[in-house]
Every structure is written in structure tokens, then in C-alpha cells.
Amino acid sequence: MRKYVVVPGKWLCLLVIILWAHGASALGVEIPAALRGAWQLQDGNEVILIEEGRLVVWAQGHLRAVGLLGYKEGQLTVRRAGLVERWHAVVSNGRLTLEQSGKDRVFRHLESIPDAVRLDPLPLGPTAPLPTERVSAIQRDLADRLQRDQNAAKDKALKEEDAKAIVEDNTRHLRSLAQEIGWIDVPRFGSKTSYAAVILAKHGGDLRLLLGVLPLIERDFKHSGDDAQAFAIVYDSVQLDLGRKQRFGTQIRGAGGDKPFLLPLEDPEHVDALRREIGLPPLADYLSDAAKALGKEISMPPKEEAENPPTKVPVGRAA
């Protein structure tokens, strides 16, 4: 079983898996017409597209969605990165003032929707057979890139911008390769190289790339024994980036901090059945392993409508 554990301070996931998800989550939330459309931050490049069921956000080079759960009297109830938040939104004189965590930001309305907030899967190149020499070269290259990625995550002395540059270079390369020759799949490249590509794609967080390759990751890894965790991690990660809850319980928030916790689950009562269906052990076992790796207790998902304190998964012992 391949294990890639979280490194305190730099978040290298035990491995994250994704499932195919397209379009807005049509929750039927009605919002004023004045709020709809694309908005750009007045003093920055951040762009927000407000539409039915979600907000699509382009910020700091990353594309993400925020689930829209409700609207009432200028207050948006949203799900961002798995957690429920409440934002205040006011439109006046063609400007949107958005208040998040006590901080106001002002956006101007855009007449058209920029490509930056397109939330569709990245088109992939044809998965045609390749010469043996090309396959071998890609296998060696991705093995080297994965090693640099892992070393950067573990090197506490490495500057943040240098670690970020390694991830960005790997992501650009993987995106270009996928557009040229299709995804780095198991039939052509073998499970080891494909698994390495999954890790690099997940670490890069290119949502359009992940949406494009998710069906292929599912095909290659969903029922592959221990390696099924590659699918589960990517699936969960994508769901969170789409403004939803995770399914398999692979994603932990605050792994580098003092109080890590499991992000909310879409079906807590049946999570073990969902994990068992793809060949994964019970969630308690996964969390116990994660707690050992982190050396810290992991809280269960926070209560969204209650004040009850979260339960803990002690280090070295399953819940």
C-alpha cells in the first residue's frame, strides 16, 4: 500500500481522490437579479461568478466553487471548502460589497463572463498508443517530479515560494501533457506512474484538469485494492472544491495545526459502506492512521446546527 502522509506545516495529503461532478448544484436558492453575474475585485484580479446554486471563484491562480445554500436579506449562506459560512452581500451603484469574516471587499460588475471562471472539464488529448521510448521517458520524468514534490513538502527549510514554484511547474507540465496525449492512465503507463500523476494533479489543485481526468482515475483505481484510496482522495477533494461535502472521509482540515478535524461528510451514517464498496477500510481505521502520522488527535466534523463539542480520534486508537 502506498502511503503519502500529511507533513505538518505543509499539508501533503495521505492522498486525495475525486469523483466526477459537473455543473451547478441546483439547490433552488433564489437570489436577487442584481447579485447575479460576474464581478471583479476593484483592487485585484479575483473574479466571482454568482449563479444558481453556487459562486465560482477565481483567486490567486486557482478556480474553486462555493455552494450557495441560502439567501435572506443580504446574507448568503454558503459552503466553502466543506464548511458553512455566512457572507453579507450588498449591491449599490453597480458595486458589490461582500463581507467575509468581518472584512469588506468591493467588486465591480462585469458585462461578460470571463474565461477565468469557466468551470468545465479540461479537454484532454487522444489516448492513442505511444512509442515505447516516449512511455519510458514520461515514466522517468514523472517519477523525478514526484520525488521533487515529496522532498519539497518535507523540507521545512525550503522557502514557501520555492516549494510553490515546484508545484506550479509540475502542474503546468501535467496539464500540457494531458492536453497532448491524454491522461497518464494505467493501460499505457502502468499503475505506479499513473498513481504518481494522480498525486501531482491533486497537489497542484487545477480543478479543470481534475474534473477532466476524474472519470479516468475512477476507471483505473476505484476497485484497485489499497490503491483505491487514490480515487477516493481525488473525489473528495473535488467535491469540496465544488462547494459540496466529501463522500469518503479522506480530507482533514488543519493538518499542520494544533486541532486538525475531518471535513463534513455527505452521508455520515453510510460512509463505511461507501468506503467498503470501493475496497477501503472503515473510516475509523483511516483516521487512526492519520492521527498516528500527525501525532495529534483528529476531531470529527464540526456540528453545523448544534453547539455540541466535536468528538476526537485519539492518537494511535480508532474511534
C-alpha positions in Angstrom: 0.0 0.0 0.0 1.4 3.4 -1.0 1.1 6.0 1.8 1.7 9.7 1.4 1.2 11.3 4.7 0.5 14.8 5.8 3.6 16.7 6.6 2.9 19.2 9.5 3.2 22.7 8.2 2.9 21.9 4.6 -0.1 19.6 4.0 1.0 16.6 1.9 -2.2 14.6 1.9 -2.4 10.9 2.8 -3.7 11.1 -0.8 -6.9 12.6 -2.1 -9.5 11.2 -4.6 -12.1 12.8 -6.7 -15.3 11.8 -8.4 -16.9 13.3 -11.5 -19.0 16.4 -10.8 -20.3 18.8 -13.3 -22.4 21.9 -13.3 -24.0 23.9 -10.5 -25.6 22.1 -7.6 -29.1 23.3 -8.4 -30.4 23.9 -4.9 -33.2 26.2 -6.0 -31.9 29.1 -3.9 -33.4 32.4 -5.1 -31.1 35.4 -5.1 -31.8 38.9 -6.4 -31.1 39.6 -10.0 -28.8 42.4 -9.0 -26.4 39.9 -7.4 -26.2 37.6 -10.5 -23.3 37.6 -13.0 -19.6 38.2 -12.9 -17.8 40.6 -10.5 -14.1 41.6 -10.3 -12.4 42.8 -7.2 -11.7 46.5 -7.6 -8.1 46.4 -6.4 -7.2 42.9 -7.6 -7.7 40.1 -10.1 -10.1 38.0 -8.1 -13.3 37.2 -10.1 -16.6 35.9 -8.7 -19.4 34.5 -10.8 -22.7 34.3 -8.9 -25.3 31.9 -10.4 -27.9 29.5 -9.4 -26.7 27.1 -6.7 -23.1 28.4 -6.5 -20.5 31.1 -6.7 -17.5 30.3 -8.9 -14.3 32.0 -7.7 -11.0 32.7 -9.4 -8.4 33.9 -6.9 -4.7 33.6 -6.6 -4.4 31.5 -9.7 -6.9 28.9 -8.5 -10.5 28.1 -9.6 -13.0 27.0 -6.9 -16.7 26.9 -6.3 -18.7 27.9 -3.2 -22.0 26.2 -2.7 -24.9 28.6 -2.3 -27.2 27.1 0.4 -29.4 30.1 1.1 -30.1 33.8 0.8 -32.0 36.1 3.1 -32.0 39.9 3.5 -28.5 40.4 2.2 -27.0 37.4 3.8 -25.6 34.5 1.8 -25.3 31.1 3.4 -22.5 29.2 1.6 -20.4 26.1 1.8 -16.8 26.8 1.2 -14.1 24.1 1.3 -16.7 21.9 3.1 -17.7 24.3 5.8 -20.8 26.5 6.2 -20.1 30.3 6.3 -22.3 33.4 6.2 -21.4 36.3 4.0 -23.1 39.6 3.7 -23.7 41.0 0.2 -24.9 44.4 -0.8 -25.2 45.9 -4.3 -25.1 49.7 -4.7 -24.3 51.8 -7.7 -23.0 48.9 -9.7 -20.7 47.7 -6.9 -20.9 44.6 -4.8 -19.7 44.8 -1.2 -19.0 41.4 0.1 -18.3 40.9 3.8 -16.5 37.8 4.9 -15.2 37.2 8.4 -15.6 40.9 9.2 -13.7 42.2 6.2 -15.4 44.1 3.4 -14.3 43.8 -0.2 -15.7 45.7 -3.1 -16.3 44.2 -6.6 -17.3 45.9 -9.9 -19.8 44.3 -12.2 -18.5 42.8 -15.5 -20.6 43.0 -18.7 -19.5 39.5 -19.8 -18.3 36.3 -18.0 -14.5 35.8 -18.2 -13.0 32.5 -19.2 -11.3 32.5 -15.8 -14.5 31.4 -14.1 -15.3 28.6 -16.6 -16.0 25.5 -14.5 -15.9 22.9 -17.2 -13.6 19.9 -17.5 -10.3 20.5 -19.3 -10.4 18.9 -22.8 -7.9 16.0 -23.0 -5.7 14.8 -25.8 -6.3 11.5 -27.6 -5.3 8.3 -25.7 -3.5 6.7 -28.6 -0.7 4.2 -28.2 2.7 5.8 -27.8 6.2 4.6 -28.8 7.9 2.7 -26.0 10.7 5.3 -25.8 8.1 8.0 -25.1 6.3 6.0 -22.5 9.7 5.3 -20.7 10.7 8.9 -20.8 7.4 10.0 -19.3 7.6 7.4 -16.6 11.1 8.6 -15.6 10.1 12.2 -15.7 7.0 11.8 -13.5 9.0 9.7 -11.0 11.5 12.5 -10.7 8.8 15.2 -10.4 7.0 13.2 -7.7 10.3 12.9 -5.8 10.9 16.7 -6.0 7.3 17.2 -4.9 7.6 15.0 -1.9 11.0 16.4 -0.9 9.7 20.0 -1.1 6.8 19.1 1.1 9.1 17.6 3.7 11.8 20.2 3.6 11.0 22.7 6.4 14.0 24.9 5.4 12.7 25.4 1.8 11.2 28.8 1.2 7.4 28.8 0.6 7.8 30.5 -2.8 10.3 27.8 -3.9 8.0 25.0 -2.9 5.2 26.7 -4.6 7.3 27.1 -7.8 7.9 23.3 -7.8 4.2 22.5 -7.6 3.3 25.1 -10.2 5.9 23.7 -12.7 4.7 20.2 -12.1 1.0 21.2 -12.6 1.8 23.1 -15.9 3.7 20.2 -17.2 1.0 17.7 -16.3 -1.7 19.9 -17.8 0.2 20.3 -21.1 0.9 16.6 -21.2 -2.8 15.7 -20.6 -3.8 18.0 -23.4 -1.3 16.5 -25.8 -1.5 12.7 -25.1 -4.5 12.3 -22.8 -4.3 11.3 -19.1 -1.5 9.3 -17.7 -3.6 6.2 -17.5 -2.8 2.7 -16.2 -3.2 0.8 -19.5 -0.4 2.8 -21.2 1.8 3.8 -18.3 1.3 1.3 -15.5 -0.2 1.8 -12.1 2.9 3.3 -10.5 3.3 6.1 -13.0 -0.5 6.8 -13.1 -0.6 6.9 -9.3 2.3 9.4 -9.4 0.3 11.5 -11.8 -2.7 11.4 -9.5 -0.6 12.7 -6.6 0.9 15.5 -8.7 -2.5 16.5 -10.1 -4.1 16.6 -6.6 -1.2 18.6 -5.1 -1.5 21.1 -8.0 -5.2 21.6 -7.4 -6.0 22.5 -11.0 -9.8 22.0 -10.8 -10.5 21.9 -14.5 -7.7 19.3 -15.0 -9.0 17.2 -12.1 -12.6 17.4 -13.5 -11.3 16.2 -16.9 -9.3 13.3 -15.6 -11.6 12.2 -12.8 -13.5 9.6 -14.8 -10.2 8.0 -15.9 -8.9 7.9 -12.3 -12.1 6.3 -11.3 -11.8 3.7 -14.0 -8.2 2.9 -13.2 -8.3 3.0 -9.4 -11.8 2.7 -8.0 -11.7 -1.0 -7.4 -7.9 -1.5 -7.2 -7.4 -2.7 -3.6 -5.3 -0.4 -1.5 -4.8 2.0 -4.4 -8.5 2.8 -4.5 -7.6 5.5 -2.0 -6.2 7.4 -5.0 -9.7 7.7 -6.4 -11.3 8.4 -3.0 -8.9 11.3 -2.2 -9.3 13.0 -5.5 -13.1 12.6 -5.5 -13.4 14.1 -2.0 -11.1 16.9 -2.9 -13.0 17.8 -6.0 -16.3 17.7 -4.1 -15.0 20.2 -1.6 -13.7 22.5 -4.4 -17.2 22.4 -5.9 -18.7 23.7 -2.7 -20.0 20.3 -1.5 -19.3 17.8 1.2 -16.8 14.9 0.9 -18.0 11.3 0.5 -15.2 9.0 1.7 -13.8 11.0 4.6 -10.3 11.4 3.2 -9.9 15.2 3.8 -8.7 16.6 7.0 -8.5 20.4 7.7 -5.7 21.9 9.7 -3.3 19.0 9.5 -0.4 21.3 10.2 -2.1 23.0 13.2 -2.9 22.0 16.7 -6.5 21.0 16.1 -7.0 19.0 12.9 -10.5 17.9 12.1 -12.4 15.8 9.5 -14.3 17.9 7.0 -18.1 17.3 6.7 -19.4 14.1 5.1 -22.3 13.9 2.7 -23.6 10.7 4.3 -22.0 10.1 7.8 -24.2 7.1 8.6 -23.2 5.2 5.4 -19.6 6.4 5.0 -18.2 3.0 5.9 -20.4 1.2 3.4 -19.3 3.7 0.7 -15.7 3.1 1.6 -16.2 -0.7 1.7 -17.8 -0.6 -1.8 -14.5 0.6 -3.3 -12.3 -1.6 -1.1 -11.3 0.9 1.6 -11.1 0.1 5.3 -13.5 1.7 7.8 -13.2 5.5 8.4 -12.1 4.9 12.0 -9.1 3.0 10.8 -8.1 5.7 8.3 -8.4 8.4 10.9 -6.4 6.3 13.4 -3.6 6.0 10.8 -3.8 9.7 10.1 -3.7 10.6 13.8 -0.6 8.5 14.2 1.1 10.2 11.2 0.3 13.6 12.6 0.9 12.8 16.2 -2.3 14.7 17.0 -5.9 14.0 17.8 -8.4 14.4 14.9 -11.8 15.8 15.6 -14.9 14.6 13.8 -16.7 17.1 11.5 -18.0 20.2 13.4 -21.7 20.4 14.1 -23.3 22.8 11.7 -26.5 23.4 13.5 -25.6 22.5 17.1 -23.2 23.6 19.8 -22.1 20.1 20.9 -18.3 19.8 21.1 -16.7 17.6 18.4 -15.6 14.1 19.3 -12.0 13.2 19.0 -10.0 10.4 17.4 -7.1 9.9 19.9 -3.6 9.3 18.5 -2.9 5.6 18.0 -6.5 4.4 18.7 -9.5 4.1 16.4 -12.7 5.9 17.4 
